[in-house]
Amino acid sequence: MGFIILFADDDRLYARNGWAGVSNRCSWVKIDEHATLGLARGGMPDGMKVKAVGERAWPEGDVDLPGRLLGLAPSSAGSEGLD
């Protein structure tokens, strides 16, 4: 695992503890109760934070949240997954 990801509106605590804001475009499955409503795509302005657990820099590219493992979407040219 190369990174920890979280989403927060108020990042003061996280910024003081080494978390960085990123602006990657994300995709995720929209679910209401137990019904899948479809796939959503969009940016997470000022909400998505990452913290490295190794030496790698956070890559640019789309982040695919619906999968079993969090990783960069295959359309990210020249980037490897985050696992």
C-alpha positions as CSV (number, residue, x, y, z in Angstrom):
1,M,0.0,0.0,0.0
2,G,1.5,3.3,-1.0
3,F,-1.1,5.8,0.2
4,I,-3.9,6.4,2.6
5,I,-6.9,8.3,1.2
6,L,-9.7,10.2,3.1
7,F,-12.3,12.8,2.3
8,A,-12.9,15.7,4.6
9,D,-14.5,19.2,4.4
10,D,-12.4,20.6,7.2
11,D,-8.8,19.6,6.7
12,R,-7.1,21.6,9.5
13,L,-6.3,18.6,11.6
14,Y,-5.1,16.5,8.6
15,A,-3.0,19.3,7.2
16,R,-1.1,19.6,10.5
17,N,-0.4,15.8,10.4
18,G,1.1,15.4,6.9
19,W,-2.0,15.0,4.7
20,A,-2.1,16.7,1.3
21,G,-5.1,17.8,-0.7
22,V,-5.2,16.4,-4.3
23,S,-7.5,17.2,-7.2
24,N,-7.7,13.9,-9.1
25,R,-10.9,13.1,-11.0
26,C,-12.7,10.2,-9.3
27,S,-15.3,7.6,-10.3
28,W,-17.5,5.7,-7.9
29,V,-20.7,3.6,-7.7
30,K,-23.7,5.6,-6.6
31,I,-25.7,3.5,-4.1
32,D,-28.9,4.5,-2.2
33,E,-30.0,2.1,0.5
34,H,-29.2,-1.2,-1.3
35,A,-29.9,-0.1,-4.8
36,T,-27.1,0.7,-7.3
37,L,-27.9,3.8,-9.2
38,G,-25.0,3.9,-11.6
39,L,-21.5,5.2,-12.0
40,A,-20.6,8.8,-11.0
41,R,-17.5,10.7,-12.1
42,G,-16.1,14.0,-11.0
43,G,-13.6,16.0,-9.1
44,M,-13.4,16.2,-5.3
45,P,-12.3,19.9,-5.0
46,D,-10.9,20.6,-1.6
47,G,-12.2,17.3,-0.2
48,M,-9.8,14.5,-1.1
49,K,-6.7,14.1,1.0
50,V,-3.8,11.6,0.7
51,K,-0.9,10.6,2.9
52,A,2.1,8.6,1.6
53,V,3.1,5.5,3.5
54,G,6.2,5.1,1.4
55,E,8.6,7.2,-0.8
56,R,6.4,7.4,-3.9
57,A,4.8,10.7,-5.0
58,W,1.0,10.8,-5.5
59,P,0.4,10.2,-9.2
60,E,-1.8,12.3,-11.5
61,G,-4.7,10.5,-13.2
62,D,-8.1,9.3,-12.5
63,V,-8.9,7.4,-9.3
64,D,-11.3,4.5,-9.5
65,L,-13.1,4.2,-6.1
66,P,-15.7,1.4,-6.9
67,G,-13.2,-1.4,-7.3
68,R,-12.2,-4.0,-4.7
69,L,-8.8,-2.3,-4.5
70,L,-8.4,1.4,-4.8
71,G,-6.1,2.3,-7.8
72,L,-5.6,4.5,-10.8
73,A,-8.0,3.9,-13.6
74,P,-6.5,2.0,-16.6
75,S,-6.9,5.1,-18.7
76,S,-4.1,6.8,-16.8
77,A,-1.3,6.7,-19.3
78,G,2.1,6.0,-17.9
79,S,0.9,5.5,-14.3
80,E,0.9,2.3,-12.3
81,G,-1.8,1.4,-9.8
82,L,-1.6,2.5,-6.1
83,D,-1.4,-1.0,-4.7
